[in-house]
Amino acid sequence: MSNYRGCMEVNFFGTLSVTKSFLPLQRQAKGRIVTISSPAGDQPFPCLAAYGASKAALNLFINTLRHELEPWGVRVSTILPSSYKTGQSSNHAYWEQQHKHLLQSLPPGLLEEYGEDYVTETKELFQSHACQANTDLSPVINTIVQALLSPQPQARYFAGPGVGLMYFIHSYCPFSISNRFLQKLFVKKKLMPRALRKQSSFDLNLSLHNNNNNNEEKLK
């Protein structure tokens, strides 16, 4: 729960607090509000529930604010970047520390159901995805400048390669296609949780046992 609360405090309540503080000046000056959000707030990226939920709250707040401030002449825009390398994303020691903390903090029963190898694979997939992220932040910077200076700013901006295609697939393709696209694009899990692996192994052994019994009955 602390992960969910931490994400909400930073991504939603932090932005809400700063925006609220400046709203009187924004209304007086007919200013602009430009917010950096994430496609994870609109699309269900696997293993990003806490982060995505906080960005979903932010997206809805900003969209509502855009309607409410329109009579005041305040323009409100949201920028949705693709994957970029920032902060600790390429720091190997940081990932190892987070992984160790997660293994120590998970309830024993939950860790037993998923398995340490499953958690480790997830960490490695996230780390690999972060290391492959774009290092050139200029598309995001240029988009921010455009949202600030354009005479007619857009409500939403896609910053970086692939974001527009991602939203097109999410909005217009059948759910089965968009769901598979997200799974192939982001966290490509190979391992199943340990409890499901055990169940699959048990079901397979049971099936083989039943087949052997049936064959023996036929022979008799």
N, C-alpha and C positions, 0 to 999 in steps of 0.2 A: 504493500500500500504506500510505503514511503516513496517508491519510484513514481507512482501515479501522482502523488501529491507534489513531488518535486518538479515533475514536468508541468503540471498545471500552474504552479507558482511562477515558474520562469516564463513559459510560453504563453500563458493566458493572463494570469493575474498581474504579472510584471508589465506586459503591454497595456493591459487595461488601466493600471495605475498611472503610467506615464501619459497615456492618451487623455485620461480624465483630467490630469493636471493642466494640460495645455489647451483644452477645449475652449475656455473663455477667450483666449487670445486667437485661436483658430477662427472662431465665429466672428470676432471683430475684424480680422484681417482678410476674411474669405480665403483662408490658407488651404494647405493640402496635408493629407495624412497618407504616408506611404509605408506599408507594412510588409516585412519579409515573412512569408509563411512557408508552407511545404505541400507538395502533392500528397504526402502521407495524411493530410487532414481531410482529403476528399476520397482517397482510395485505400483499400485495406491491405497495406503492405504486411506480409507475414512477419511476426516477431516484433512489430512496432506498435503494439496496442497502446501503451502509455503515452508515447510520443505522438502517435497519430490522433489519439483522443484529445490531447491538449491543443493540437493544431486545428482539429475540427471545431473545437470551441472558439478558437481565435478566428477562423474563417467566417463562422456564422456571426460573430460579434462585429467584425469589420464590414461584412456585407450589410448588416442591419444599420450600422453607423452611417454607411454610405447613403442609405435612404433617408435617415433622420437628419443628416447635415446638408442634404441637397438644397432645401429652401434657404439655407444660410450662405450658399455659394461656396461651401467647402467641398473640395474634390477628394475622394477617398479611393486609393488603389491598393491592390494586393499583388505582390511579386512572388511567383512560384518558381524557384530555381530547380535545376536538375542537380545531380550529385556532384559536390565539390569537396575538395580536400581542405578541411579547416580544423583548427584547434588541435585536439589530441588524436585525430583520426589515423595518423600514420605513426603514432608513438607505440612501439611494441611493448614497452614496459607498462604503459597505461592499460593496454588490453589485457596483459597478464594479471595486473592488479585487480581489474574489474572481474576477470574470470575467477580468480581466487576468492574474492569477496562474495561472488554469487554462489559458489559451491559451499562456502561456509555459512551463508545466510539461508539457503534453501532448507525447508523442513526435511528431515530424513526420509519420511514417507514419499514426499514428492520427488526427491532426488532418486529414490529407488525406482519409482515408476518411469521416470524419464531416462535415467542412467547418466553417469558422468561422461561417457563417450558422446552422448547426444548433445549435452551442454557444450562440450569442448568443440564438437563439429560446428555448432551454431556460432560460437565465438570466432572460430577460424573463418567461417563464411563472411561474417560481418567485417572482420579485419581485412580480408581479401577485397571485399567490396569497397571498403574505405580507402585502401591503398591504390585501387584502380581509379579512384575519383579524379575529376578534372582539377588541375592546379591553377589554371588560368581563370581568375575571377572577373575578368573584364566584361563578359556578357552580363553578369549581375550588376556590376557598377554602371555600365552603359544603360541598363534598363532602369535603374534608380534615377539616373539623370533625366532620362526620357519622361518618367512618371512625374518628376518634379517640374520640368520646364515645358512640357508639351501644352499647347493652348487647349487641347481637348484630350486630357489623359484618359486612358482606358481603365475600366474597373479591375481588369486582371491582366497581368503580363506573364508570359512564359519566358524564363531566362535560362538559356542553355539548350544544348541539343537533346532531342528526344522527348521533351516535356509535352509539346503539342501533340505528337503522335500518341503518347501515353493517354492523354485526355480524350483524344478522338476514339481510341479503342475502348476506353472506359465508358464513354458516353453513347456510342453508336453500335458497338458490337454486342452480340449475345453475352450473357453473364459467363457462360462456360469458357468463351474465348478470352475475355478480359481477365478472368480468374487465373487461367493457365498462363497468360502473358505475364501477370505479376509474379507468379511462382517461378517462372523461367528467368525473369529479369532480375530478381532480387536474391532471395535466399534459396539456393537450390539444394534442399535437404536430401540426403541419401539415406540416412539412418532413420528408422522409426523409433519411437520411445521404447524403452526396454520392456515394459509391460506388454506392449502390443507385439513385440518380437517373440516374447515367450508364448503369448496366446497363439500366434501364427504357427510357431513350432509345435505346440500342443495339438492344434487342429490338423496340421500336416501328419503328425505321427498317428493321430486317431484315424485319419482318412486311410493311411497306409495299412493300419491294423484291420480296419473294416474291409478293405479290398482283399487282403490276404485271407480273411475269414470267408469272404464270398467265393474266392477262388477255390478254397478247400472244400466248400460245400458243393461247388459245381463238379469238382473232381470225384467226390463221393457219389 
